[in-house]
Amino acid sequence: MFIQPWDASLDEAEWQTWIADGHDFGILSVNGLPGHPPVTVPTHFTGDGGQLLIHLARPNPVWKAIEHAPDVLFTVFGDYAFIPGPWRAKPGTPPTDGVPTSYYTAVQFTCRARIIDDPEQKADLLRRQLAHFQPDGDHAPVAVDQPPYGRMLPGIRGLRLDVSDVVAKFKYDDHKPVEHRTAVADHLTARGQGLDVPTAHQQLRRLDRIGPWKP
């Protein structure tokens, strides 16, 4: 993932906070078998220290690819919006001379995948995921010998992704003047489509921390 200096995460806490703030869905990317394209799988995930936890259906074609090449990428993205050219036109130039761009946050994990087939280990993985996604505990016990999960465990396989590297990108025109960034955030809030409002929030949050960009 190409990252300009002004788009880089300011520190580890920035991307960790962003992930913890409800960004728990991403794309698993695995090198394909020889002669085949890469395999990608959209899925929820849970963090567990230096690991990401995932479970997928046993018939998923990704398993053969992982067994062949266990070094994988997992990418999470969000708070994105299309920024029209007129919003980015320089002062004193025609609005149509502005060049459009995309704003977004992306966090990419480089990982080594370990497949989990042991029933009790799969149950433990599901318990950890449910503790994240249903913290109120409003679900049946996840046990190998109890319904409903016990009879469903053979139909899934678990994944523990051991994270070896993380890169994060916050692309919100942080190298532009303060007035420009504030104006674009106002435009996003006024337009209010899709993820415009959270995108504006990210731009203003970064603006508060960075202020005028200094190379």
N, C-alpha and C positions, 0 to 999 in steps of 0.2 A: 504494500500500500504506500503510495507516494505521499509524503507529508512535507509541506512547506514549513519553514521555521515558525511562522506566525500561526500555523494550524496545529502545532504540537500540543499535547497535554502539558499543562503547567507543572504537574507533579502526579505521582501515583494516586494520591488521594482523589484527584479530580475525576479520573476515569472510574476508580473504584466506587465513588459516591454515585456517579451516573449509572453504573450497572446496578447498584443496590436500590436505586430509585425506580424500580419496576421495569428495568430493561433486562428481561430474562427470556428472550426469544431470539434465536439467531439462525445462522446457516452453517451447517457442518459441510466442509469441503474435503474430499478425499481423492487422491490420484486414482485414475481409472486403471483397470486391467490393461495389459498391453493391447494396443490397437483400439482401445475404447476411450471415450472422453471422460473427464473427471465426473465424479458422482457428488451431488449436493443434496442435502436433506434439511428442510426447515424444521425446527424443533424448539420446544422449551428446554431450559437447562437450569441446573442449580449449582451454585458455587459451594465448594467444600474445601476450604484452605487453598492449597495450590492446585486443586483439581476442579474440573467441571463434570457434573453428573448428568447422564442422559440415558433414556431407555427408548428403544424402538422395536417395532414389530419384527418377529423372527423372519418373515418372508421378505423384509426390506432388502433390495439388491446391494445396499451399501456394505454388507458384512464381508462379501468376497473381496471387495476393494480394500477394506480395512485390513483384512488378513494378509493381503498382498503388500500393502503399503500403510503401516500404522502411523506414520507421521502425517498429521492432519492440521487443517486450519479451522478455527471456529470464529465466525464474524458476527458481531452484534451491531446493528445500526438503528438510528432513530432521530427524532427531532430534526427532520429534513423538510426542505421547502424549495421550490423553484423561485429564483429571484429574477424578475424581468429586467431587461436591459435599461429601460428608462429610470429605474430605481438606482442604477449604478453609474449614470452619466456624470461626468465631471462637471463642476460648476462652470457656467459660461459656455457649455457645449450643447448642441441639440440633444434632447432626450433620446432620440433614435440612435445616437452614437454610443449609447451605453451598451455594454456587453453583458448578456445574462450569465448567470452561474447557478450552481446549486449550493445550498447550505445543508450541512448534516454533521452528525456525530457518528463515528465508527470506532469500535474497539475490536482488534483482531488478536486472537490467541493462537500461538503456535504450540501444538500439543503432540504427545505420544499417546495413542489410543490403546486401552486395555479392555478387552471384551470380558464381560461378566456373565457366566452361565450357571454358576452355583446358585441353587434356589434360595438359600438363606442370604447370600450376598445380594441377590436381586431384590429380595424383600427388604433388606436394610437400605438399599439404594432408593427404593420407592418410599420407604418411611421418611428418609431425609428429604426427598422431593416434596412429599405431602406436608411435611413440617414447614416448608417454605410457602407452598401454594395454598394450603388450607391450614393455616396456623391455629384456627379455632378447634381443630381436631374433629371436625364434623364428617368423619368417615369411619368405615369399619376397620378393625385391626388388620394390619398387613402381616399375615402369617402364612407360612408355607402350608400348614395343615388346616386352614380355615377359609371358608368362602367369604367374600367373593374372589379375593385376590389369589388365594392358594391355587384355585383351578385355572387361573389366567396366567400365572407365572411362566408356564412352559411356552406360552405364545410370544414372549418378549425376550430380548437380550439387553443386558446393561452395558454401559460404556463409562469408564473412568478416563477422563482426558487429563493426563499429567501436563500441566502448563510449564513450558520452558521459556517462553518469551511473550511479551504483550506490547503492542503498539496501539496508540490511540490518536485519533484525529478529530479536532473540533474546528470545522471549516465554516467560519462566520465572518470573513472579511476583517479579521483583527488587525491587518496591516493598513486598513483605510482610516481616514481621519475620524475622530470621535463623532463629529457632527453627521458624517455619512452613516456610521453604524447606528446611531440613534434614530436617524430618519428611516432607515430600512426596517428597524425594529418596529417603528410606528406604523409603517406600511403593512408589515406582516400582521400586526395586531388588528389593524383596520380591516384587512382582507378576511382574516379569520377562517380560512379554509384548511381542511386537513390538519396538518401539524404546524400551521403557521404560528399559533400562540406559543406552544412550547419551544419552537425554533427561535422566536423573538426573546423568550425567556433566557435561552442559552446565550444568545448574542449579548444581551444586556448583562448577564452574569459575568461573562468573559470581559466585557467592557469595564465593569466595576473592578475587576482584578488587574487588568492589563493597563487600562487608560490608553494614552497615546502609544502606538507601537514604537519600540526602540530596538533596532536591529542588534 
